Amino acid sequence: MWDPDKYLAFDDLRARPFFDLVNRVGATKPRHVADLGCGPGNLTVTLAERWPGAALEAFDSSPEMVAAAREHGIDAAVADVRDWLPAPDTDVVVTNAVLQWVPDHLALLPGWIEALPAGAWFALQVPGNFDAPSHVAIRELAGSEKWRGKLGSAGIVKRETVPDPSGYAAVLTAAGCRVDAWETTYLQPLTGADPVLEWVTGTALRPVRDALDDADWQDFRTDLAPTLRAAYPRHADGTTWLPFRRVFAVAHKHS
């Protein structure tokens, strides 16, 4: 279950990749803008502000996130991105930090691009931090003797699900687009007790939370916390620095 409040606890830091992505989209007067995986809607609102004349389509697989988006004034729906197809007038598609949850998402991209009109823009951003100490620690703990029986394949994202920028560039170019693909590693300044644990609780640990009852969930967090503290030490000024690698691709379909 997604927790919108936990996700929004780091709202400003999580939002920066979204704006870096959307700023590369050159559409001026799109007819229809789709936000695939709109989350709590706080960023979807900015799409409506940028393109006020466009029909806005927004959905998420999480009912809790959709409820939060509706509170932001977004007419969001509950839907699975794997079932989505663009309407004929969809000139802009944005999918921010969503496709990493869809193991076969590379296979979806050509069909989406083919269905978009000429001149349409498709923009995606996914985390590229699956080799980071935080994610390695989660996978190793989930696979330990203590936890693997309870977690099994709990939906923890595997590294191979998300390619490097060149992988997205190859697929989107072959689909008939001009492509701008890149990666950025942000250095996020976190504060407070166990800030990296709190950060991953809102994202990478969601499948673990869904698979465990309340007591086991707290036990798993307790087991994970010391590893994260050692990997991401707090500095003298109280700041814990978290490297945050993201992968981006913006595709402009040939006219």
Number of C-alpha atoms within 10 A of each C-alpha: 13 20 17 19 13 15 19 16 13 15 13 9 15 16 14 11 24 20 13 13 21 22 11 14 19 13 16 9 13 18 16 20 26 23 22 24 27 29 30 29 27 19 18 26 16 13 18 16 10 11 17 13 13 19 14 21 21 22 26 24 18 21 18 16 26 26 21 20 26 15 14 16 13 22 15 27 20 17 17 14 19 11 7 12 14 20 14 10 16 24 25 27 25 24 20 25 22 19 21 21 17 16 14 13 16 17 10 15 15 16 13 15 23 14 15 21 18 17 15 25 27 26 23 22 26 22 21 22 18 18 12 14 16 23 20 15 17 22 16 13 17 22 16 12 10 11 15 15 11 15 19 13 14 17 17 19 19 15 15 10 16 24 15 15 18 15 13 24 22 13 16 25 17 11 18 17 24 16 20 19 22 17 17 15 15 15 13 15 13 19 15 11 12 17 21 21 20 19 19 16 19 19 14 19 21 17 18 24 21 15 17 17 11 11 8 15 16 13 12 19 17 12 13 18 18 13 16 19 17 10 15 19 15 18 10 7 7 13 16 21 18 20 15 17 18 19 24 25 22 27 26 24 22 14 9
